[in-house]
Amino acid sequence: MVDPDRLLAAYETARCDLMSETESSGHWVGQLSSSALSTATAISALALVERHDPTTSAGFFADESREAGLSQLIVKGLRWLCDHQNDDGGWGDTDKIASDVATTMLVRAAFQLTGVPADEADMLDRADAYIAAHGGVAGVRRRFGKDKSIAAATLANCALAGVIPWRQVPALPFELTCLSQSFWTRLNLPGMSYTIPALVAVGQARFHHGKPWNPIIRAIRRAAIAESMRVLELQQPASGGFFEAVPLTSFVVMCLAASDQSNHGVVRRGVDFLLQSVRSDGSWPIGTNLAIRNSTLAINALSAAGENIADVHCLEWLMSCQGTEVNSQSGAAPGGWAWTDSSGGVPNVDDTAGTLVSLAGYLKATSRAQGAEVRQSAAAGVKWLLDSQNSNGGWPTFRSGSARLPFERSGTDLTAAALRALNIWRIPLVRGSGLGASESAALDEQIGQALDQGLRYLARQQQPDGSWLPLWYGNQYHAEQANPAYGTAKVLLALRDLGRLEDTEARRGLDWLSAAQNRDGGWGGRPASEDLSANEPRSSVEETALAAESLLTCGRNAAHEAAAQQAVAWLVNAVQANRHQEPSPIGFCFARLWYYERLYPTIFTVAALGQAVRRQRHEPAPQPAAHLGKT
């Protein structure tokens, strides 16, 4: 076991580092990684707006000083791209991820559109060679698979730059956005709300630059332009950023600007969003921030470590972030939480579940009056989760659906999060919310059924080797870019809270997790050799901390304990080397675009080392908060 003094010192270092990141309002914001894909698409969008901007005083960049500032911004962004080209000639979604053909083609398009020469003479030649070697247009289609709207947007960006002909861009039927959502529900087709921005903008750009030969389709699409723009305008949030995502917003801006709509309100608000999102070094992140996600992760980590979260003054802010209206972008009902407090955030299962766990922690430390307010907020969140469960028993990202889109497909990580949240609030809501006997019984039965269905879903999703694969987290070194360490750890923590660690599935998961440990004591990357050569990436802090927390609190035998202690030693050494602040790209956003978050490694380290400190002090492990309502 790790020396107690070293362990405590490492925990206190990580905890203090985490607490130093709080904002004046008590919550955390963090910082998403800068993205070559986001930077390239933003540059293309701004360049096309400038090119198609009216020359009158109504033009967005009609003012000379503003136009000069835009030019400087574009050049700064292109230089950032030059500085972050990979050795193979391509670019990845972030500076820590391998190159991919879609991002590389988007960077190539940005240079083509702006006409700014590359800093290095052979930079674009190396990019062209990478694109050719990885399939070009066909490679882009393979990259995005079933997500055809983002593949079409990427190809439209390239066509606008003259890199590919327009005939290689799919002609998206944007006229369908004029139909009601109930029409799509009756036909059991994928929900429209997630795809409207790309469908409208890319579809109109494709129509503008290459009209179909069929006169009937031509007439229908021409007539649908105004109405589809009205639908798009209703969906655009106050921030101007669709889903708070820079690439998606950039695609909308560039396609509409190049379709003679550069002065439309949607474009102008989108440009404002891009100008407000750029960083001082000229780069753009994949999205605005993960303020709610980071805050709930931090609160729950501190709570698991035994800290008094009443000292974390974040409760009022969290409850103020709860959705109170139907979300314009996803159609989600009120009651859920998004990943960000910005207006373009969308309520989702993972962040709603995480927030509910945080509220349960606060419930123990609030006054009677505030406790009633917390219960009311939690009740709405629990109802939102219950209504979001898919028919297969699992939970999707935003809301139940046909499972034809990634956002509608159930995920083991999402289901595990939902199960923990429902379990933690089951007794407090059934026994402590002042419901009548029949109402309490009905709610208890509904939650119980949801838990049973979710457990059965997880059992079906367990891989033959005993692991679970998450939906929204990956590892670039895994053969399928999956992240079984993350998924397995999250499911095991849910099984722990539900008292199911003696189940066969839990034992198989624990055995897989302990056996998957790298030789250096951590998880992630490729299994590292003992000398950790430069060509073999080290284990990641995020995956090692999650595995450690799971094994420390769920382990059932000596092998699990040995793996847990090695993981704790690895984390202590990482903190002493200040590696607990080195993030790894483990996250996926829409269209499986990679990101990393600066606060993830510190938060996960606090949770794991906090559990290790409690064990050395012989403190009882935190009880599943299904006991909160007992008095």
Backbone torsions as a table, in degrees:
resi	resn	phi	psi	omega
1	MET	NA	151.4	-179.3
2	VAL	-67.7	143.5	176.6
3	ASP	-54.2	129.1	-175.8
4	PRO	-57.7	-37.9	-179.2
5	ASP	-67.1	-41.7	177.7
6	ARG	-64.3	-42.1	-179.8
7	LEU	-62.4	-48.4	-178.9
8	LEU	-63.2	-40.9	179.5
9	ALA	-63.5	-40.8	179.8
10	ALA	-66.0	-42.7	178.5
11	TYR	-61.7	-46.7	-178.3
12	GLU	-63.7	-35.8	176.9
13	THR	-62.7	-48.3	-179.4
14	ALA	-65.0	-41.9	-179.6
15	ARG	-63.6	-44.7	179.5
16	CYS	-64.7	-38.8	176.8
17	ASP	-62.3	-39.6	179.3
18	LEU	-67.3	-45.9	-178.5
19	MET	-65.7	-28.2	179.7
20	SER	-70.4	-11.3	-178.0
21	GLU	-91.9	0.4	-177.8
22	THR	-72.5	148.1	175.3
23	GLU	-83.3	173.0	-179.0
24	SER	-61.6	-27.3	180.0
25	SER	-83.2	-1.3	175.5
26	GLY	98.0	-7.9	-178.2
27	HIS	-103.8	175.1	-179.9
28	TRP	-107.2	149.0	175.9
29	VAL	-116.1	-51.3	-179.7
30	GLY	79.2	-163.7	178.8
31	GLN	-155.2	121.4	174.8
32	LEU	-75.4	153.3	-179.3
33	SER	-65.3	147.0	170.3
34	SER	-68.5	151.6	-170.7
35	SER	-132.8	128.9	175.3
36	ALA	-64.5	-37.0	179.3
37	LEU	-65.1	-46.3	179.0
38	SER	-63.3	-43.5	-178.0
39	THR	-64.1	-43.2	-179.9
40	ALA	-64.7	-44.6	-178.3
41	THR	-69.4	-37.0	178.2
42	ALA	-64.3	-42.2	178.2
43	ILE	-62.2	-44.6	179.1
44	SER	-61.0	-43.1	-178.6
45	ALA	-63.4	-46.6	-178.4
46	LEU	-67.3	-37.2	178.4
47	ALA	-64.6	-39.0	-179.4
48	LEU	-73.7	-35.1	175.2
49	VAL	-63.4	-43.5	178.5
50	GLU	-62.0	-40.4	-178.2
51	ARG	-67.7	-38.1	-175.2
52	HIS	-101.5	5.6	-178.2
53	ASP	-67.0	135.3	177.5
54	PRO	-58.7	145.3	-178.2
55	THR	-81.7	-6.6	179.4
56	THR	-76.2	175.8	-179.3
57	SER	-65.6	-16.2	179.0
58	ALA	-78.2	-9.6	-178.2
59	GLY	-65.1	148.4	-176.4
60	PHE	-64.4	-38.7	-178.0
61	PHE	-116.1	31.8	-178.6
62	ALA	-66.0	-32.3	178.7
63	ASP	-68.3	129.2	-174.7
64	GLU	-61.3	-41.4	-179.2
65	SER	-65.1	-37.4	179.2
66	ARG	-68.1	-39.1	179.1
67	GLU	-66.7	-38.9	178.2
68	ALA	-65.4	-39.5	177.8
69	GLY	-64.4	-37.5	177.7
70	LEU	-63.9	-44.2	179.9
71	SER	-60.6	-42.0	178.1
72	GLN	-63.8	-39.2	179.7
73	LEU	-64.0	-43.7	-179.8
74	ILE	-63.5	-44.3	179.7
75	VAL	-62.8	-39.8	179.7
76	LYS	-64.0	-40.8	178.1
77	GLY	-65.8	-39.4	178.4
78	LEU	-65.7	-36.9	177.4
79	ARG	-66.1	-37.7	176.2
80	TRP	-60.4	-42.1	178.2
81	LEU	-63.3	-41.5	178.0
82	CYS	-58.1	-40.7	-176.1
83	ASP	-72.9	-14.3	-173.9
84	HIS	-117.5	19.9	173.5
85	GLN	-70.0	137.3	178.7
86	ASN	-77.4	164.4	-177.0
87	ASP	-62.4	-26.4	-179.0
88	ASP	-82.5	1.9	178.9
89	GLY	95.6	-8.5	-178.5
90	GLY	-105.4	-175.8	176.5
91	TRP	-130.7	147.0	172.7
92	GLY	-106.4	176.1	-178.9
93	ASP	-59.9	-36.9	176.2
94	THR	-128.1	174.9	-179.6
95	ASP	-76.5	-2.5	-179.9
96	LYS	-114.7	12.9	-176.2
97	ILE	-119.9	153.2	-179.9
98	ALA	-65.2	156.8	-179.9
99	SER	-63.6	151.4	170.4
100	ASP	-140.1	156.0	-170.3
101	VAL	-69.7	-34.4	-177.8
102	ALA	-65.7	-49.6	179.4
103	THR	-62.2	-40.4	-179.7
104	THR	-64.1	-40.0	177.6
105	MET	-66.7	-34.9	178.7
106	LEU	-68.8	-38.6	175.6
107	VAL	-64.4	-43.1	178.9
108	ARG	-59.8	-39.5	179.4
109	ALA	-66.4	-36.9	179.8
110	ALA	-62.9	-43.9	178.0
111	PHE	-65.9	-37.5	-179.6
112	GLN	-66.6	-41.4	-177.5
113	LEU	-69.1	-37.4	-175.9
114	THR	-85.5	-25.6	-178.1
115	GLY	72.6	10.7	179.1
116	VAL	-80.9	128.4	-179.2
117	PRO	-68.9	148.7	178.0
118	ALA	-70.9	152.8	-179.6
119	ASP	-65.5	-33.3	178.9
120	GLU	-110.9	137.2	-172.1
121	ALA	-60.3	-36.1	-175.5
122	ASP	-98.1	8.1	-174.9
123	MET	-60.5	-49.2	-178.1
124	LEU	-72.3	-31.1	176.1
125	ASP	-63.5	-41.2	178.4
126	ARG	-67.4	-35.7	176.6
127	ALA	-64.9	-44.0	178.9
128	ASP	-61.6	-39.0	179.3
129	ALA	-65.5	-39.8	178.4
130	TYR	-63.5	-45.7	-179.0
131	ILE	-59.9	-46.3	-179.3
132	ALA	-62.2	-39.5	-177.9
133	ALA	-71.6	-19.1	-176.3
134	HIS	-114.2	21.8	166.8
135	GLY	93.5	-4.7	177.7
136	GLY	54.2	-126.0	-176.9
137	VAL	-59.3	-44.3	179.2
138	ALA	-61.6	-36.1	178.0
139	GLY	-65.6	-36.7	177.2
140	VAL	-63.6	-43.6	-179.9
141	ARG	-64.2	-38.1	176.6
142	ARG	-67.4	-37.0	-177.2
143	ARG	-59.2	-42.1	-174.7
144	PHE	-99.7	-9.3	173.9
145	GLY	55.5	-120.0	-176.5
146	LYS	-76.6	-12.4	-179.4
147	ASP	-81.7	74.1	-171.9
148	LYS	-69.7	-27.0	-177.7
149	SER	-66.8	-39.9	179.4
150	ILE	-75.0	-34.9	174.8
151	ALA	-62.1	-42.5	179.1
152	ALA	-65.8	-38.2	178.8
153	ALA	-64.6	-41.4	178.4
154	THR	-62.1	-45.2	-179.5
155	LEU	-68.6	-33.6	176.8
156	ALA	-64.3	-41.1	176.2
157	ASN	-57.5	-43.9	179.4
158	CYS	-66.9	-37.4	178.8
159	ALA	-68.7	-38.2	177.3
160	LEU	-62.2	-28.5	178.5
161	ALA	-87.9	-5.3	-178.5
162	GLY	79.6	13.5	-179.2
163	VAL	-77.4	-33.2	175.8
164	ILE	-133.7	158.8	176.8
165	PRO	-76.3	155.0	-177.8
166	TRP	-64.5	-24.9	-179.3
167	ARG	-64.0	-16.7	178.5
168	GLN	-88.8	-0.1	177.3
169	VAL	-96.6	125.8	178.8
170	PRO	-58.9	140.2	178.0
171	ALA	-87.2	92.5	-176.4
172	LEU	-72.3	135.5	-177.4
173	PRO	-79.0	74.3	-175.4
174	PHE	-64.1	-18.1	179.6
175	GLU	-63.9	-21.7	-179.2
176	LEU	-67.8	-21.6	179.0
177	THR	-67.7	-14.1	178.9
178	CYS	-78.9	-13.0	179.8
179	LEU	-83.1	156.6	-176.5
180	SER	-74.2	155.9	178.1
181	GLN	-62.3	-33.2	-179.9
182	SER	-63.3	-30.4	176.9
183	PHE	-60.5	-44.3	-179.6
184	TRP	-68.7	-35.5	179.0
185	THR	-65.3	-42.4	-179.7
186	ARG	-63.1	-35.1	-179.8
187	LEU	-86.6	0.7	-179.4
188	ASN	55.3	44.8	178.8
189	LEU	-104.4	161.6	-179.9
190	PRO	-55.5	144.3	178.8
191	GLY	-58.3	139.9	-176.2
192	MET	-78.0	-28.7	-167.1
193	SER	-58.9	-35.7	-176.9
194	TYR	-71.3	-27.8	-171.8
195	THR	-105.7	-2.8	-175.6
196	ILE	-57.4	-48.1	-176.7
197	PRO	-55.8	-51.5	-179.6
198	ALA	-69.9	-38.1	-177.9
199	LEU	-61.4	-46.0	-179.0
200	VAL	-70.1	-53.1	-172.9
201	ALA	-68.0	-50.2	-179.4
202	VAL	-67.6	-39.9	178.5
203	GLY	-60.4	-42.0	179.7
204	GLN	-69.9	-37.4	178.0
205	ALA	-64.7	-42.1	178.4
206	ARG	-63.9	-40.1	177.7
207	PHE	-65.9	-41.5	-178.0
208	HIS	-64.4	-38.6	-174.1
209	HIS	-98.1	-7.1	179.0
210	GLY	-163.3	81.6	-174.7
211	LYS	-69.4	145.5	-179.4
212	PRO	-67.7	153.0	-179.0
213	TRP	-72.8	-27.2	-177.4
214	ASN	-70.7	116.7	-176.2
215	PRO	-64.0	-30.0	-179.5
216	ILE	-68.7	-46.9	178.3
217	ILE	-63.6	-39.1	177.7
218	ARG	-58.4	-45.7	-177.9
219	ALA	-66.2	-41.6	-179.6
220	ILE	-62.6	-44.5	-176.7
221	ARG	-71.2	-36.3	177.4
222	ARG	-63.3	-40.6	-179.0
223	ALA	-71.1	-23.0	-175.6
224	ALA	-87.6	-7.0	-174.7
225	ILE	-59.0	-51.9	-175.2
226	ALA	-64.2	-44.7	-177.9
227	GLU	-68.2	-40.3	179.1
228	SER	-65.3	-33.3	175.9
229	MET	-68.1	-34.4	176.8
230	ARG	-64.9	-41.4	177.9
231	VAL	-62.7	-44.2	180.0
232	LEU	-63.3	-40.7	-178.9
233	GLU	-65.1	-37.2	177.7
234	LEU	-66.2	-29.2	-177.7
235	GLN	-83.5	-22.4	-176.4
236	GLN	-68.3	127.2	-180.0
237	PRO	-74.6	170.7	-177.2
238	ALA	-60.8	-31.2	-179.2
239	SER	-69.7	-18.8	-176.4
240	GLY	90.3	-12.9	-176.5
241	GLY	-99.5	115.7	178.5
242	PHE	-66.2	122.9	-176.9
243	PHE	56.2	19.3	-176.6
244	GLU	56.5	25.3	-176.0
245	ALA	-103.9	124.9	-179.9
246	VAL	-65.1	-46.5	-178.5
247	PRO	-62.0	-46.0	-178.5
248	LEU	-62.3	-44.5	178.6
249	THR	-64.1	-39.5	178.9
250	SER	-63.1	-42.9	178.7
251	PHE	-59.7	-42.6	179.5
252	VAL	-63.5	-47.0	-177.4
253	VAL	-61.6	-48.8	-174.9
254	MET	-67.5	-40.0	-177.4
255	CYS	-68.6	-40.6	178.9
256	LEU	-71.7	-38.9	178.3
257	ALA	-61.3	-37.9	-179.6
258	ALA	-82.1	0.8	177.0
259	SER	-112.4	30.8	178.4
260	ASP	63.2	32.6	178.1
261	GLN	-128.7	32.2	-175.5
262	SER	-64.9	-20.9	-178.6
263	ASN	-100.6	9.7	178.3
264	HIS	-70.4	150.0	-179.2
265	GLY	-57.4	-36.7	178.7
266	VAL	-61.2	-43.0	-179.9
267	VAL	-67.0	-45.3	-177.0
268	ARG	-63.7	-41.5	177.5
269	ARG	-68.5	-35.5	176.8
270	GLY	-65.0	-40.1	177.2
271	VAL	-63.9	-42.3	176.9
272	ASP	-57.1	-44.0	179.1
273	PHE	-60.6	-44.0	-179.5
274	LEU	-65.5	-41.3	-179.8
275	LEU	-67.2	-31.6	179.2
276	GLN	-80.9	-17.3	-175.2
277	SER	-94.1	-14.2	-176.0
278	VAL	-68.5	148.0	179.7
279	ARG	-97.9	166.5	-174.1
280	SER	-63.4	-23.7	180.0
281	ASP	-88.5	3.3	178.3
282	GLY	93.1	2.4	-179.3
283	SER	-99.8	165.5	173.7
284	TRP	-122.9	144.0	173.5
285	PRO	-82.4	172.8	179.6
286	ILE	-69.8	-28.3	179.6
287	GLY	-156.7	-179.6	-173.7
288	THR	-67.4	-64.0	178.9
289	ASN	-168.9	171.4	175.5
290	LEU	-117.2	49.7	-171.6
291	ALA	-59.6	-47.5	-179.1
292	ILE	-68.8	-43.8	-179.9
293	ARG	-62.0	-47.8	179.8
294	ASN	-61.7	-39.3	-178.1
295	SER	-66.6	-45.8	-179.6
296	THR	-69.8	-36.9	175.4
297	LEU	-60.8	-43.0	-179.2
298	ALA	-66.7	-45.5	-179.9
299	ILE	-60.6	-45.2	-177.7
300	ASN	-69.4	-32.5	176.0
301	ALA	-66.7	-44.6	179.0
302	LEU	-64.7	-39.3	178.8
303	SER	-64.8	-43.3	179.2
304	ALA	-63.8	-29.6	179.5
305	ALA	-80.2	-2.9	177.7
306	GLY	91.8	9.0	180.0
307	GLU	-77.4	154.8	177.1
308	ASN	-83.3	101.3	-175.2
309	ILE	-75.8	-4.4	172.7
310	ALA	-62.1	-22.5	178.0
311	ASP	-79.2	-9.5	177.1
312	VAL	-96.2	102.9	-170.9
313	HIS	-85.4	73.8	-173.3
314	CYS	-124.3	-5.4	-171.6
315	LEU	-62.1	-50.3	-177.6
316	GLU	-60.6	-41.3	179.4
317	TRP	-63.0	-43.9	-179.5
318	LEU	-60.1	-47.2	-178.2
319	MET	-66.6	-30.2	178.7
320	SER	-70.4	-17.5	-178.5
321	CYS	-88.1	-5.1	-178.3
322	GLN	-67.8	138.5	179.5
323	GLY	-65.8	133.4	-179.3
324	THR	-116.8	-3.8	179.2
325	GLU	-136.5	164.3	173.8
326	VAL	-62.3	129.5	-177.2
327	ASN	-73.2	129.0	-175.0
328	SER	-68.7	-24.3	-175.0
329	GLN	-90.1	-33.7	-177.4
330	SER	-114.4	-14.1	-174.6
331	GLY	77.4	9.3	-178.7
332	ALA	-65.7	142.1	179.5
333	ALA	-71.8	163.5	175.6
334	PRO	-63.1	158.5	174.5
335	GLY	115.7	-17.9	-177.7
336	GLY	-98.6	176.5	177.4
337	TRP	-122.8	147.0	176.0
338	ALA	-93.6	-179.2	177.3
339	TRP	-81.8	-17.5	-175.7
340	THR	-135.8	156.3	175.7
341	ASP	-88.8	0.4	175.6
342	SER	-72.0	156.2	-171.0
343	SER	-66.1	-20.8	-179.5
344	GLY	-85.7	0.6	177.6
345	GLY	-69.2	154.7	-177.0
346	VAL	-126.0	128.4	177.6
347	PRO	-54.8	136.5	-177.4
348	ASN	-146.7	165.3	-173.3
349	VAL	-65.9	-46.8	-174.7
350	ASP	-60.0	-47.1	-176.5
351	ASP	-78.5	-30.1	173.5
352	THR	-65.3	-44.1	179.2
353	ALA	-64.4	-44.9	179.6
354	GLY	-61.4	-39.2	179.2
355	THR	-68.2	-38.6	178.2
356	LEU	-61.5	-38.9	176.7
357	VAL	-63.6	-40.5	177.4
358	SER	-63.2	-42.8	179.5
359	LEU	-62.7	-35.9	177.9
360	ALA	-64.2	-37.7	176.3
361	GLY	-64.6	-40.3	179.0
362	TYR	-69.2	-28.8	-175.6
363	LEU	-58.2	-33.8	-178.1
364	LYS	-70.8	-17.0	-173.3
365	ALA	-117.9	13.9	-176.8
366	THR	-105.2	164.3	174.9
367	SER	-73.2	168.7	-179.9
368	ARG	-60.4	-42.9	-178.5
369	ALA	-66.0	-46.1	-179.8
370	GLN	-70.2	-31.0	177.0
371	GLY	-60.4	-38.0	177.8
372	ALA	-63.8	-38.0	178.6
373	GLU	-66.9	-40.0	178.9
374	VAL	-64.4	-43.6	179.1
375	ARG	-61.6	-40.3	179.8
376	GLN	-63.2	-43.8	177.9
377	SER	-63.8	-43.2	-179.6
378	ALA	-65.6	-37.8	179.8
379	ALA	-60.6	-41.4	177.5
380	ALA	-65.8	-38.3	178.5
381	GLY	-67.5	-40.5	177.9
382	VAL	-63.8	-43.5	177.1
383	LYS	-59.9	-40.9	179.2
384	TRP	-60.6	-43.5	179.0
385	LEU	-64.7	-44.9	-179.6
386	LEU	-60.3	-40.6	-179.6
387	ASP	-72.7	-16.0	-175.6
388	SER	-92.5	-7.4	-176.0
389	GLN	-66.8	135.5	177.3
390	ASN	-76.4	163.2	-178.1
391	SER	-66.3	-20.8	178.5
392	ASN	-83.6	2.4	177.3
393	GLY	96.6	-16.4	179.0
394	GLY	-91.0	175.6	179.4
395	TRP	-115.1	139.9	177.0
396	PRO	-91.8	-171.6	-178.8
397	THR	-74.5	-53.6	-173.6
398	PHE	-106.9	-54.6	-179.6
399	ARG	-161.0	163.5	-177.7
400	SER	-62.8	148.1	-177.5
401	GLY	-163.4	-159.8	-174.9
402	SER	-81.8	-7.9	-179.4
403	ALA	68.5	17.7	177.3
404	ARG	-88.0	-12.4	176.0
405	LEU	-116.8	151.6	178.2
406	PRO	-54.8	-35.4	-178.4
407	PHE	-67.0	-22.2	-177.6
408	GLU	-100.0	-8.2	-177.0
409	ARG	-82.4	138.4	177.1
410	SER	-66.8	149.5	177.8
411	GLY	-133.3	145.9	-179.5
412	THR	-67.9	-36.3	178.7
413	ASP	-66.5	-40.3	179.0
414	LEU	-68.3	-41.6	-179.6
415	THR	-65.5	-42.2	177.9
416	ALA	-60.4	-42.1	178.9
417	ALA	-63.9	-43.3	-179.5
418	ALA	-64.7	-40.7	180.0
419	LEU	-62.4	-42.4	179.7
420	ARG	-62.7	-41.6	-178.0
421	ALA	-68.2	-43.8	-180.0
422	LEU	-65.4	-40.6	179.7
423	ASN	-64.3	-39.8	-175.6
424	ILE	-69.8	-24.5	-178.0
425	TRP	-106.5	-1.1	-174.5
426	ARG	-58.9	-53.6	-178.2
427	ILE	-71.9	-45.1	179.5
428	PRO	-57.6	-36.1	-179.3
429	LEU	-81.1	-37.6	-177.4
430	VAL	-72.1	-40.0	-174.0
431	ARG	-103.3	-17.4	-171.2
432	GLY	-118.9	11.8	-176.3
433	SER	-108.5	10.1	176.1
434	GLY	73.6	21.3	178.8
435	LEU	-77.6	153.8	173.7
436	GLY	-68.2	168.4	-176.2
437	ALA	-60.2	-45.2	-177.8
438	SER	-68.4	-39.3	178.2
439	GLU	-65.7	-41.3	178.8
440	SER	-62.8	-43.9	180.0
441	ALA	-63.4	-40.8	-179.6
442	ALA	-65.6	-41.9	179.3
443	LEU	-66.7	-41.5	179.5
444	ASP	-61.5	-42.6	179.4
445	GLU	-65.7	-40.5	-179.3
446	GLN	-64.5	-44.9	178.7
447	ILE	-65.5	-41.6	179.5
448	GLY	-60.1	-43.8	178.3
449	GLN	-63.8	-41.0	179.6
450	ALA	-63.4	-40.8	178.3
451	LEU	-64.2	-44.3	-179.9
452	ASP	-62.5	-44.4	-179.8
453	GLN	-65.3	-39.0	178.4
454	GLY	-64.9	-40.6	178.2
455	LEU	-64.1	-40.6	178.5
456	ARG	-65.0	-38.3	176.9
457	TYR	-61.0	-46.1	-179.9
458	LEU	-62.4	-39.0	178.8
459	ALA	-62.2	-40.1	179.5
460	ARG	-69.4	-29.5	-175.3
461	GLN	-86.6	-6.7	179.5
462	GLN	-64.2	133.5	-178.8
463	GLN	-73.5	159.4	179.8
464	PRO	-55.0	-29.8	-179.2
465	ASP	-83.9	-3.1	178.0
466	GLY	102.7	-5.3	-177.8
467	SER	-90.9	170.9	171.5
468	TRP	-125.2	143.2	-179.2
469	LEU	-106.5	125.6	179.4
470	PRO	-79.6	165.4	-179.4
471	LEU	-88.9	-38.9	-169.4
472	TRP	-113.8	18.0	176.3
473	TYR	-137.4	143.8	-176.6
474	GLY	-142.7	177.7	175.3
475	ASN	-138.8	119.9	-172.7
476	GLN	-65.3	-17.2	-178.9
477	TYR	-92.4	-7.2	176.1
478	HIS	-74.1	145.6	-176.0
479	ALA	-56.2	-34.5	-180.0
480	GLU	-110.7	17.8	-177.1
481	GLN	54.4	29.4	176.2
482	ALA	-91.1	173.2	-179.9
483	ASN	-136.2	77.8	-177.9
484	PRO	-64.8	-28.4	178.5
485	ALA	-63.5	-45.3	178.6
486	TYR	-63.2	-52.1	-176.3
487	GLY	-61.1	-43.5	-178.1
488	THR	-66.0	-43.7	179.2
489	ALA	-60.6	-43.7	-179.1
490	LYS	-65.2	-40.6	179.5
491	VAL	-67.6	-41.0	179.9
492	LEU	-62.2	-38.1	177.6
493	LEU	-64.4	-35.3	176.7
494	ALA	-69.1	-43.3	178.6
495	LEU	-63.3	-35.0	175.2
496	ARG	-60.2	-49.8	-176.7
497	ASP	-64.1	-30.0	-179.3
498	LEU	-91.1	5.9	177.7
499	GLY	68.5	34.7	-175.8
500	ARG	-115.5	26.1	-176.9
501	LEU	-72.7	-15.3	176.9
502	GLU	-86.6	-5.8	177.6
503	ASP	-65.4	152.4	179.1
504	THR	-58.7	-40.2	-178.5
505	GLU	-61.4	-42.0	-179.8
506	ALA	-66.0	-43.1	179.9
507	ARG	-63.5	-41.3	178.3
508	ARG	-65.4	-38.7	178.3
509	GLY	-65.0	-42.2	178.5
510	LEU	-65.0	-40.8	178.0
511	ASP	-63.3	-41.6	179.5
512	TRP	-64.5	-44.4	-175.2
513	LEU	-63.6	-44.5	-179.5
514	SER	-68.1	-35.3	179.9
515	ALA	-73.6	-21.7	-177.8
516	ALA	-83.7	1.1	-178.9
517	GLN	-64.4	135.7	177.1
518	ASN	-71.6	164.4	-177.9
519	ARG	-68.1	-18.2	177.7
520	ASP	-85.9	-0.7	177.7
521	GLY	99.5	-5.3	-178.8
522	GLY	-112.4	-171.1	177.0
523	TRP	-128.2	156.1	177.3
524	GLY	106.1	163.9	-178.8
525	GLY	62.8	-160.8	172.7
526	ARG	-89.0	151.1	176.5
527	PRO	-52.9	122.9	-172.5
528	ALA	-84.9	142.8	174.0
529	SER	-72.5	165.6	-175.5
530	GLU	-63.7	-31.2	-178.4
531	ASP	-89.6	-0.4	177.9
532	LEU	46.9	63.0	179.7
533	SER	-63.6	158.2	-174.0
534	ALA	-61.9	-23.2	-176.6
535	ASN	-85.6	-3.5	-179.0
536	GLU	-115.8	112.0	-177.3
537	PRO	-62.3	142.8	179.6
538	ARG	-74.1	162.1	173.3
539	SER	-59.0	151.9	-178.9
540	SER	-91.9	150.3	177.3
541	VAL	-63.5	-43.5	-175.5
542	GLU	-60.3	-50.9	-176.4
543	GLU	-69.7	-37.6	179.1
544	THR	-65.3	-42.5	-179.6
545	ALA	-65.6	-42.1	179.0
546	LEU	-64.1	-42.7	178.7
547	ALA	-64.4	-41.3	180.0
548	ALA	-62.0	-46.8	179.7
549	GLU	-59.9	-41.7	-178.5
550	SER	-66.7	-46.2	-179.0
551	LEU	-68.9	-36.0	179.2
552	LEU	-63.3	-37.6	-173.7
553	THR	-103.0	-9.8	-176.5
554	CYS	-122.1	-15.2	-173.1
555	GLY	-57.4	146.5	-175.0
556	ARG	-122.1	-5.7	-178.0
557	ASN	-149.3	-178.8	-175.4
558	ALA	-65.4	-34.4	179.6
559	ALA	-65.6	-41.2	177.6
560	HIS	-64.1	-41.3	-179.0
561	GLU	-65.9	-41.2	179.7
562	ALA	-63.6	-41.9	178.9
563	ALA	-64.9	-39.3	179.4
564	ALA	-63.4	-43.6	-178.4
565	GLN	-67.4	-37.4	175.3
566	GLN	-63.4	-38.9	179.2
567	ALA	-65.7	-40.6	178.2
568	VAL	-62.9	-42.0	178.1
569	ALA	-62.4	-40.8	178.2
570	TRP	-60.3	-44.6	-178.0
571	LEU	-67.5	-39.7	178.3
572	VAL	-61.6	-44.3	177.4
573	ASN	-63.3	-37.5	179.5
574	ALA	-64.3	-41.0	179.0
575	VAL	-65.8	-42.4	-179.5
576	GLN	-64.6	-27.6	176.9
577	ALA	-92.5	5.6	-179.7
578	ASN	63.1	27.9	177.1
579	ARG	-85.8	-7.9	180.0
580	HIS	-71.9	-2.4	175.3
581	GLN	-112.9	17.6	178.5
582	GLU	-104.5	102.2	-177.4
583	PRO	-77.5	155.0	175.4
584	SER	-118.5	150.2	178.4
585	PRO	-75.8	95.7	178.9
586	ILE	-117.7	-11.1	-173.5
587	GLY	-96.1	147.0	171.5
588	PHE	-112.5	139.1	166.1
589	CYS	-109.9	-160.0	-174.8
590	PHE	-57.2	149.8	179.8
591	ALA	59.8	23.1	177.2
592	ARG	56.8	41.6	173.6
593	LEU	-86.9	133.6	-174.5
594	TRP	-76.7	150.5	169.7
595	TYR	-150.0	162.3	164.7
596	TYR	-131.0	155.0	-176.3
597	GLU	-121.6	129.9	-173.3
598	ARG	-59.7	-32.8	-175.3
599	LEU	-87.6	-16.2	-176.7
600	TYR	-52.7	-52.7	-175.6
601	PRO	-62.4	-37.2	179.4
602	THR	-67.9	-43.8	-180.0
603	ILE	-61.5	-48.6	-177.2
604	PHE	-66.2	-33.8	177.7
605	THR	-65.1	-41.5	178.0
606	VAL	-59.9	-44.2	-179.0
607	ALA	-62.4	-45.6	-176.4
608	ALA	-71.6	-49.8	-178.3
609	LEU	-68.1	-31.5	176.1
610	GLY	-61.5	-40.9	176.6
611	GLN	-64.9	-39.7	179.9
612	ALA	-64.9	-39.7	177.6
613	VAL	-63.2	-42.9	-179.9
614	ARG	-61.4	-39.2	180.0
615	ARG	-66.7	-42.4	179.6
616	GLN	-65.9	-27.5	177.5
617	ARG	-87.1	-1.5	-177.5
618	HIS	61.1	31.6	174.3
619	GLU	-79.9	146.6	178.0
620	PRO	-65.9	143.6	176.6
621	ALA	-64.8	150.9	178.9
622	PRO	-59.4	131.3	-178.2
623	GLN	-80.0	143.7	172.6
624	PRO	-54.7	131.3	-170.1
625	ALA	-76.7	16.6	168.9
626	ALA	-63.4	-14.1	179.7
627	HIS	-89.6	1.4	-175.0
628	LEU	-60.3	-35.7	-173.6
629	GLY	-81.0	-7.2	-177.8
630	LYS	-79.0	136.3	178.5
631	THR	-131.5	NA	NA
